[in-house]
Amino acid sequence: MSELDVFLSNFTIFVLAILCGFAVISKVPATLHTPLMSGANSIHGIVLVGAMFIAIAADSPISYLLSFVAVAFATLNVVGGYVVTDRMLQMFKRKPTAPKAEKAEG
């Protein structure tokens, strides 16, 4: 297999993954997006670990750059997921109520 065949094969898989992800995400209603994001944080963590393994195998300047970008984006994805989940959970906390003032006797 030539390098062009390998590139085309990898590029085809990449494009199909983008299209599949877009199709799946676009079908999720807005009310379910945030709860699903909190469950997907583990998947984002796996992506981060995968990006780190790719960074270990980097052997040229362009692969160093791409692996750094992959790790940075994966990290932003994980952190963003947890921030959104925390904000979602804050909506369900009870707000503290002020103690009722006692009636003055008199």
N, C-alpha and C positions, 0 to 999 in steps of 0.2 A: 504494500500500500504506500502510495506516495504521500508526501506531506500535505499536498493540496487535498487529497481524499480525506485524510484525517481531519484537516481543518473544516472541510465542508460537512463532514459527519458531526463534528462537535458543534459547529455553528447551527446546523439544522436542529440538533437536540436543544440548544439554547433558545432558538426562536420558538420551537414548539412548547418549551417550558414557559416562556413568557405568555404565549397565547392561551395555554391551559390555565395558568395562574390568573390571567385577566378574566377569562370566562368564569372561573369559580368565584372570584372575588366580586365580580359585577352582579352575580345572582344573590348575594347575601343582602338581606334587608338592613337598613340603617340601624334598626333597633337591636339587631343581633351582632353588629360589627364589633362593638366594644367587648362584650362577653367572649366572643370568639377570639379576639385579640389576646385576652388574658390567657386563654388556653393555648394559644399559639406561641407563647413566649418560650416554651421548651423547644419548639421547632427552630425558633430563631437562635437559641443557644447552640443547637446542633450545627446550624449554618456557621456560627462563629467558630466553633471548634474545627469544622471542615476548612474554613478559611485560614485558620492558624496552621493546620497540617499542610495546606498548599504553600503557605509562606515558608515553612521549613524546607520544602523541596525547591524553592526558587533558586535559580542559578544564573540569571542574567538581569541586567538593570530593569528591563521592561517587566520581567516577572516579579521582581522586587516591588516595583511600583504598583502593578495590578494586585498583588497579594496584600499590600498595604491598604489599597483602596477597598478591597474586599473585606478585610478585617475592620476597617473604619466603618463601612456601611453596615456590616453585621452588628457591630457594637451599638451603633446608633439605633438600629432596629430593635435590639434587645432592650436598651435603656428606654427608648420611646414607648415600647409596649408596656413596660412596668410603670412609666409615668402616667400613661393613659388609664391603665388599670387602677392605679392609686386614685386618680381623679374620679373614676367611676365609683369606686368604693366610698369615697368621701360624700357622694350624693346620698348614700343610704345611712349615714351616721345621723343620730339624733342631735339636734342642736341643744346646747345647754339652756335651760330655762332659768330665768332669774327667780330667786326665792320670793314668795309672796310677802308683801309687807303686812305686819300684824296691825290690826285695827287698834287705834288709840282708844283707851277707855276714858270716858269722861262725860 
